[in-house]
Structure formats: structure tokens, C-alpha cells
Amino acid sequence: MTGQELVPGQTPGMVCAHHHIYSALARGMPAPPMIPRTFRQILEQIWWRLDTALDLEMLEASARLAALEALESGTTAIVDHHESPNAIEGSLSVIAEACAEVGVRVVCAYGVTDRHGHDGAVRGLEENRRFLGAGGRGLVGIHAAFTCSEETLEAAAALASELGVGVHVHVCEGPEDADAPARLAPLTTPDWLLAHGVHLPTDHGLRGTILHNPFSNLNNSVGYANPARFSNPVALGTDGIGAQMIETFRLAYALQRSVDVTASPETAWSWLQTGWDLVPEARQDCVTWSYEPMDPWHIAFTPGIRPLRVEVGGELVWDEHGPTKVDAGEIRAKAREQAARLHARL
């Protein structure tokens, strides 16, 4: 599992396999114009309003805060899916540089979509091309099939193939995306990341890893993905609600147990371990926890487990006094300042 010797209270760095770093400043945002009653309305009234209000200064503050909170949770690697339609160019570099400053590994992708017209889709594709072509660690992003034309889906898949990377895409999170399997099946390859899959048929024909986001799915009332039914690999994410992967594992187990009384926490733990397949470098990181042994049968029933030390690539980046590379107070102050700007725009 790892390339280092670990003691019972240690694990490799946790991996959040599906995050939206740009959402870190959303907390406390003004109420939407109307109360959303469907998943589509949640997107329209909350997240699509939020992403169009972002600029690069806000994004930098959000990324630094998200990375700091990841370290505080023992998470050393994030697979991010980003959209900022009025601040596309350079956005992936802003995220990558902010995370590196704090000491967190990140895999970036810009989620292309036709929601802002063909030009917006082209600009999104070019941001993926620019970032990956410059040596950035990432994937090609697609928002979701239901917001993309066939031309855009095919262009994103072709770009990923050209650059030798996978695609990171939301699939069947809500009923609006029901036709995604038919549209994406001819395009997918094993290195695709398929986020959510709540309404994905069991025999869906898509290749790639399913990214299970239990907290977000509950919060959006879209249903339970029950990822144990898939033959695909499964990894765990948060969909932008922090990067606390130990608690995400605990919730994933409890939800599986709610539909299958024979379920073992070892299954949900295996989903957590899949993150190390997606970001293998995180296996070389080391987190020393407040509890031992870090065994799924213990962790599933033990609240409050927290990291004591976090090492990334052999460098101590967080201990009980806080981060070692950055000033946590300064990061939070800047985040409050930029959140106020963002919320004013909303």
C-alpha cells in the first residue's frame, strides 16, 4: 500500500478524490432569490451564480483556505474540479500554486460546459490545454453531459487522449443527466473519473472510477449512489464540502450499512484507498493520527480522530501548532476579505 514503514497510528496522506476548491468561500453566502426545490434549481440558484461571480483573487484565497483545511484533516492530495466562467484563463495555475504554497498536492481540471455559449466551452478547453501543456498535474474537465453539446464532449475527450490524461466529469448526479451513459459510453477510458453516479444504472457501460460523495448527495437530496453495486473502482470525495476524508469514510460506511446490514467498513475503507491509486504520490506522505490502530473497524466507530503531524514528500507541513509553510491566521483573514467581496456580488 505504501512505500514507507508506518506504525499503527499512521497512514499515507488522505486523498480527496472529488473537490470543488472554489466553493471554500461559499459559507455564509446570501440566500438565493428563491428556495431551490430540485437539483437543477440548486445548481441555478446557488452554484452557477457563485461560479460566475468568482475572480482570480477570490480563487487564490479560496484555494489557500481549502488547502489549509485539507492539511488540518490529514488530507495531502486533492483532485479538484474547477469552474469560474468569468475568470477562466490562468485559473488552474492559481489553484495549483496556492496549494503548493500551503503544501498540498492537487490534480486540476477545468470543467468545460456550453452553459456560457460555444466560446465559453472553447475557452475552458484551452485552459485545460494551457495548464497541462505547461506541465501542470491534471485532467481534462467536463462539467456534465447535460450541459454540453456532443461537439464539446467529443472535443474534451479528444484533448484528453491527445495529452495522455483522463477526464474528470460529473455523471448522473441528478435526474437531469439521465442520458449521460449513452452519450459518454463511446468516449470513456479507464482513466476517466466519474463523479457521483447517483442515478447511474448498475450496468451503465462507462469505463473509469466512480467518485462517491456521500455528504454532498445527502445535502442535495439527490439520493444514494450505493456504489458497491458498480464493477468500477470507487473512490471517495467531498464535492467541495471540505476535505475531511476520515469522516467521509465513516459516513460512506454508515450509508452503505443503511441499505445492507451485512456491509463491512472494509468496503468503504477500500474506496478511501482507491484515492492512492489516483494520486500515487500521496502514498509517500505520512499522517500521524491521534488514534491507533488506524484500522477501518476501529475508525468507523471512533469520532474525533485528528492528525498530529502531516508530512508531504518527507517535509513536515503541519503539526499541532499549525502549518509550517504558511500563516494560518493570514490565510483565514484573506479568505474572510475575499468572501465578503464574493458575497457582495451575489
Backbone torsions as a table, in degrees:
resi	resn	phi	psi	omega
1	MET	NA	-35.2	-177.8
2	THR	-132.7	168.0	175.9
3	GLY	-102.6	20.0	-177.2
4	GLN	-143.0	163.3	177.0
5	GLU	-84.0	125.3	-179.9
6	LEU	-117.9	144.7	176.2
7	VAL	-93.4	169.4	-173.7
8	PRO	-55.0	-28.8	-179.7
9	GLY	-95.1	19.0	-178.4
10	GLN	-124.0	153.3	170.8
11	THR	-140.9	166.2	165.6
12	PRO	-61.9	170.3	176.0
13	GLY	-62.5	137.2	176.9
14	MET	-67.8	152.4	178.2
15	VAL	-120.2	124.1	170.7
16	CYS	-91.9	108.8	-169.5
17	ALA	-82.5	-8.5	174.9
18	HIS	-153.4	110.5	-177.3
19	HIS	-132.3	159.2	167.7
20	HIS	-126.1	89.2	-175.9
21	ILE	-57.8	-31.9	-177.7
22	TYR	-64.5	-15.1	-176.2
23	SER	-84.7	-1.7	-176.0
24	ALA	-63.0	-24.7	179.8
25	LEU	-92.3	4.1	-175.7
26	ALA	-75.2	-22.0	-175.1
27	ARG	-57.9	130.0	179.3
28	GLY	78.6	9.7	179.5
29	MET	-63.1	155.5	-179.8
30	PRO	-58.1	150.6	177.9
31	ALA	-62.0	146.8	179.4
32	PRO	-67.9	163.8	-178.7
33	PRO	-58.3	-28.6	177.6
34	MET	-141.4	157.5	178.3
35	ILE	-75.7	117.8	180.0
36	PRO	-67.0	135.1	-179.7
37	ARG	-120.2	-3.0	175.9
38	THR	-136.1	165.4	178.2
39	PHE	-62.3	-41.3	178.9
40	ARG	-59.8	-40.5	179.4
41	GLN	-69.0	-33.7	174.5
42	ILE	-60.6	-44.0	177.5
43	LEU	-62.5	-48.3	-175.0
44	GLU	-69.2	-41.0	-173.4
45	GLN	-87.2	-21.2	-176.8
46	ILE	-117.7	-71.5	-167.3
47	TRP	-73.1	-36.8	179.8
48	TRP	-75.2	-24.5	171.7
49	ARG	-72.7	-39.8	-179.1
50	LEU	-65.4	-48.8	-173.3
51	ASP	-66.6	-31.2	178.8
52	THR	-72.7	-16.9	-179.8
53	ALA	-88.3	-8.8	-175.1
54	LEU	-74.5	143.9	166.0
55	ASP	-124.5	176.9	-172.8
56	LEU	-67.7	-31.0	178.4
57	GLU	-67.0	-41.8	175.2
58	MET	-62.8	-42.0	-177.4
59	LEU	-63.5	-40.6	178.3
60	GLU	-61.2	-45.3	179.9
61	ALA	-64.3	-39.7	179.1
62	SER	-64.5	-42.6	-178.4
63	ALA	-66.8	-40.5	179.0
64	ARG	-65.6	-40.6	178.1
65	LEU	-66.1	-45.1	179.9
66	ALA	-61.4	-39.6	179.4
67	ALA	-68.0	-41.9	177.4
68	LEU	-59.5	-46.5	-179.2
69	GLU	-67.6	-28.7	175.0
70	ALA	-63.7	-49.2	179.0
71	LEU	-59.9	-40.4	179.6
72	GLU	-63.7	-17.1	178.8
73	SER	-103.9	2.3	-178.3
74	GLY	81.3	15.9	179.3
75	THR	-98.5	122.5	-177.1
76	THR	-109.1	-4.9	-179.0
77	ALA	-142.8	137.5	-179.6
78	ILE	-127.3	132.5	169.6
79	VAL	-101.4	107.5	-169.9
80	ASP	-103.0	147.3	175.3
81	HIS	-124.9	116.9	-168.8
82	HIS	-119.0	147.4	169.7
83	GLU	-148.7	129.7	173.1
84	SER	-149.6	79.6	-167.4
85	PRO	-60.1	-18.8	176.3
86	ASN	-103.2	8.9	176.2
87	ALA	-151.1	63.8	-174.7
88	ILE	-83.6	-53.6	-172.2
89	GLU	-63.5	123.7	179.1
90	GLY	86.2	-4.0	-173.8
91	SER	-64.6	-39.5	-178.7
92	LEU	-67.3	-34.4	177.3
93	SER	-67.6	-38.0	177.6
94	VAL	-59.7	-45.2	179.6
95	ILE	-63.6	-48.5	-176.7
96	ALA	-62.7	-42.6	-178.4
97	GLU	-68.8	-37.7	179.4
98	ALA	-66.7	-42.5	179.1
99	CYS	-65.7	-40.9	179.1
100	ALA	-63.4	-37.1	179.0
101	GLU	-60.0	-41.0	-178.7
102	VAL	-78.1	-30.9	179.5
103	GLY	112.1	23.6	-178.0
104	VAL	-112.3	137.2	174.3
105	ARG	-75.3	143.9	178.2
106	VAL	-143.3	140.8	173.1
107	VAL	-112.0	116.2	-170.1
108	CYS	-102.2	153.1	172.5
109	ALA	-155.5	140.0	173.4
110	TYR	-99.4	123.2	-176.5
111	GLY	-78.9	100.2	-178.3
112	VAL	-72.2	148.5	-177.8
113	THR	-158.5	155.5	174.7
114	ASP	-97.5	12.6	179.2
115	ARG	-62.8	-24.0	-178.4
116	HIS	-114.2	28.1	177.5
117	GLY	87.1	170.7	-177.4
118	HIS	-61.8	-38.4	-179.4
119	ASP	-62.1	-40.7	177.8
120	GLY	-62.1	-39.5	178.4
121	ALA	-64.2	-42.8	179.7
122	VAL	-63.3	-43.0	178.8
123	ARG	-62.4	-38.8	177.0
124	GLY	-63.6	-43.7	177.1
125	LEU	-60.3	-42.4	-178.6
126	GLU	-67.6	-32.6	176.3
127	GLU	-66.4	-40.8	173.5
128	ASN	-60.0	-46.3	-179.3
129	ARG	-62.0	-46.1	-178.4
130	ARG	-60.0	-49.7	-175.7
131	PHE	-65.3	-48.4	-178.7
132	LEU	-68.0	-37.6	179.8
133	GLY	-66.8	-24.8	179.1
134	ALA	-88.5	6.8	177.1
135	GLY	95.5	8.9	178.5
136	GLY	-68.9	148.0	177.4
137	ARG	-83.3	117.7	-177.7
138	GLY	-173.3	-171.6	178.4
139	LEU	-133.2	170.0	169.6
140	VAL	-88.7	131.8	-177.2
141	GLY	-100.6	144.5	169.2
142	ILE	-129.0	134.2	177.7
143	HIS	-60.5	-69.0	178.0
144	ALA	-165.6	155.6	-178.2
145	ALA	-58.9	-37.7	-173.8
146	PHE	-71.8	-9.4	174.4
147	THR	-109.8	13.4	-177.6
148	CYS	-128.7	144.9	172.3
149	SER	-76.3	165.6	175.6
150	GLU	-60.4	-38.5	-179.6
151	GLU	-60.2	-43.6	-178.8
152	THR	-68.4	-42.3	177.9
153	LEU	-59.8	-45.8	-178.7
154	GLU	-67.0	-37.3	179.3
155	ALA	-66.1	-40.2	179.1
156	ALA	-66.4	-44.0	178.7
157	ALA	-62.8	-39.8	179.6
158	ALA	-66.2	-39.5	179.0
159	LEU	-64.7	-42.2	178.3
160	ALA	-61.5	-43.2	179.0
161	SER	-63.0	-42.8	179.8
162	GLU	-60.5	-39.9	-175.1
163	LEU	-92.0	-4.4	177.2
164	GLY	72.6	34.8	178.9
165	VAL	-128.1	173.6	175.8
166	GLY	-90.9	-174.2	178.1
167	VAL	-119.9	139.1	177.6
168	HIS	-111.7	114.8	-171.0
169	VAL	-144.2	144.5	170.9
170	HIS	-77.8	134.4	-177.9
171	VAL	-133.7	120.6	172.6
172	CYS	52.4	41.3	174.6
173	GLU	-67.7	-40.5	177.0
174	GLY	-129.1	173.6	-178.2
175	PRO	-64.7	-19.3	179.1
176	GLU	-60.8	-22.9	-174.1
177	ASP	-105.0	26.1	-172.6
178	ALA	-61.9	-27.9	-177.4
179	ASP	-89.8	7.5	-178.7
180	ALA	-58.0	-43.2	-178.2
181	PRO	-57.2	-44.5	-178.9
182	ALA	-65.4	-36.5	-176.5
183	ARG	-78.9	-32.4	-174.6
184	LEU	-95.6	-23.2	-174.0
185	ALA	-52.3	-42.3	-179.4
186	PRO	-69.3	-14.1	-173.4
187	LEU	-101.0	-27.8	-170.3
188	THR	-69.2	152.0	174.2
189	THR	-133.3	167.0	-175.5
190	PRO	-60.0	-19.7	-178.7
191	ASP	-92.0	10.7	174.1
192	TRP	-76.6	148.8	173.6
193	LEU	-112.5	121.1	-172.3
194	LEU	-111.5	98.8	-173.2
195	ALA	-79.4	132.9	172.4
196	HIS	88.6	-81.3	-179.6
197	GLY	68.0	21.8	-176.6
198	VAL	-60.0	-44.7	-177.7
199	HIS	-104.1	21.4	179.7
200	LEU	-81.8	126.8	176.5
201	PRO	-59.0	149.7	-179.9
202	THR	-59.5	-43.4	178.5
203	ASP	-98.7	71.9	-168.6
204	HIS	-92.5	-22.2	177.3
205	GLY	80.7	7.6	180.0
206	LEU	-92.3	139.1	174.8
207	ARG	-95.6	147.3	180.0
208	GLY	129.7	-178.6	-179.0
209	THR	-99.0	130.5	175.6
210	ILE	-79.9	131.1	178.8
211	LEU	-105.6	109.0	-174.5
212	HIS	-91.7	127.8	-176.1
213	ASN	-126.0	77.1	-168.9
214	PRO	-63.0	-43.1	-177.9
215	PHE	-63.2	-47.2	-179.5
216	SER	-62.7	-42.8	-179.3
217	ASN	-62.2	-39.0	175.0
218	LEU	-65.5	-45.2	-177.3
219	ASN	-61.6	-37.0	-178.9
220	ASN	-90.5	-0.2	176.8
221	SER	55.4	40.8	-179.4
222	VAL	-95.0	-10.9	179.9
223	GLY	114.9	-178.8	-179.0
224	TYR	-108.0	125.1	-176.9
225	ALA	-69.3	-27.1	-176.2
226	ASN	47.3	61.0	-170.9
227	PRO	-65.1	-13.5	177.8
228	ALA	-62.5	-17.5	-178.4
229	ARG	-78.5	-13.0	-176.3
230	PHE	-88.1	147.7	172.7
231	SER	-83.8	-14.8	177.9
232	ASN	-67.3	155.8	166.7
233	PRO	-59.5	151.8	179.3
234	VAL	-127.6	135.4	174.2
235	ALA	-126.4	163.7	-176.6
236	LEU	-106.7	138.3	175.2
237	GLY	-136.6	-179.2	-178.5
238	THR	-119.9	-13.7	-179.0
239	ASP	59.9	31.9	174.9
240	GLY	99.1	-4.1	-179.9
241	ILE	-95.5	73.0	-178.9
242	GLY	69.8	-163.6	-179.4
243	ALA	-142.3	36.4	-178.2
244	GLN	-84.0	89.7	-171.0
245	MET	-78.5	-25.7	175.9
246	ILE	-65.7	-45.2	178.3
247	GLU	-69.1	-32.2	176.0
248	THR	-64.1	-42.4	174.8
249	PHE	-58.9	-45.5	-178.5
250	ARG	-61.5	-40.9	179.0
251	LEU	-69.7	-39.9	179.2
252	ALA	-60.6	-40.4	177.7
253	TYR	-65.9	-46.5	-177.9
254	ALA	-61.4	-39.6	178.8
255	LEU	-67.1	-41.6	177.3
256	GLN	-63.0	-40.5	179.8
257	ARG	-63.8	-29.5	-178.1
258	SER	-66.4	-21.7	178.7
259	VAL	-112.6	-7.8	-179.1
260	ASP	-147.9	101.4	-175.2
261	VAL	-67.6	-13.0	178.0
262	THR	-90.0	-3.1	-175.2
263	ALA	-63.8	141.4	178.5
264	SER	-108.2	148.0	175.5
265	PRO	-63.8	-14.2	178.9
266	GLU	-64.7	-28.3	178.5
267	THR	-67.9	-50.5	178.9
268	ALA	-63.0	-33.7	177.0
269	TRP	-65.9	-36.5	177.7
270	SER	-64.1	-32.4	176.5
271	TRP	-67.3	-38.1	176.2
272	LEU	-63.8	-41.0	-179.1
273	GLN	-65.7	-28.0	178.7
274	THR	-58.9	-27.7	176.4
275	GLY	-56.0	-33.1	179.2
276	TRP	-72.4	-21.0	172.5
277	ASP	-75.1	-32.7	-179.3
278	LEU	-76.1	-36.4	178.4
279	VAL	-129.2	80.0	-173.3
280	PRO	-59.2	-27.2	-178.9
281	GLU	-61.2	-27.7	-179.0
282	ALA	-64.5	-20.4	175.6
283	ARG	-63.1	-24.9	-179.0
284	GLN	-86.5	-7.7	176.4
285	ASP	-84.1	161.9	-176.8
286	CYS	-138.2	127.8	174.9
287	VAL	-117.4	126.0	173.6
288	THR	-99.2	123.7	-171.1
289	TRP	-103.7	166.5	179.7
290	SER	-79.9	1.6	-175.4
291	TYR	-138.6	147.3	170.5
292	GLU	-146.1	149.7	0.1
293	PRO	-81.2	151.4	176.3
294	MET	-83.5	69.1	-177.2
295	ASP	-111.9	139.3	-174.7
296	PRO	-57.0	-34.6	-179.8
297	TRP	-68.9	-27.4	174.3
298	HIS	-80.7	-49.3	-171.7
299	ILE	-64.0	-37.0	-176.7
300	ALA	-58.5	-24.3	-175.1
301	PHE	-119.5	17.0	-177.1
302	THR	-123.8	101.2	178.0
303	PRO	-75.5	161.1	170.6
304	GLY	80.9	11.8	177.6
305	ILE	-68.1	131.7	-176.6
306	ARG	-138.3	156.5	178.2
307	PRO	-77.6	147.1	173.6
308	LEU	-104.4	-34.5	178.1
309	ARG	-144.0	141.9	176.0
310	VAL	-131.0	122.0	178.5
311	GLU	-117.4	131.7	179.0
312	VAL	-119.7	118.2	-178.8
313	GLY	58.7	33.0	179.4
314	GLY	86.0	-5.1	-179.2
315	GLU	-101.6	131.9	175.2
316	LEU	-71.9	117.4	-177.9
317	VAL	-113.9	-13.3	178.1
318	TRP	-156.6	137.3	171.3
319	ASP	-139.8	-170.8	-174.6
320	GLU	-66.2	-11.4	175.5
321	HIS	-89.8	-10.0	179.5
322	GLY	121.0	-167.2	179.9
323	PRO	-69.7	149.8	-177.9
324	THR	-98.9	-16.2	-175.2
325	LYS	-101.4	-19.9	-174.4
326	VAL	-138.2	169.4	177.6
327	ASP	-98.1	111.2	-177.2
328	ALA	-61.5	-39.0	179.4
329	GLY	-62.4	-40.9	179.5
330	GLU	-66.4	-40.3	179.2
331	ILE	-62.3	-44.3	-178.5
332	ARG	-69.6	-36.1	177.5
333	ALA	-64.3	-44.0	178.6
334	LYS	-64.6	-38.1	178.6
335	ALA	-64.2	-41.3	177.3
336	ARG	-62.1	-40.7	179.7
337	GLU	-63.4	-46.2	-178.2
338	GLN	-74.2	-31.3	175.4
339	ALA	-63.8	-38.6	178.0
340	ALA	-62.8	-40.9	176.8
341	ARG	-62.2	-46.7	-178.4
342	LEU	-62.1	-46.4	-177.4
343	HIS	-66.3	-32.5	177.0
344	ALA	-63.5	-37.0	178.3
345	ARG	-67.3	-24.4	-178.1
346	LEU	-87.4	NA	NA
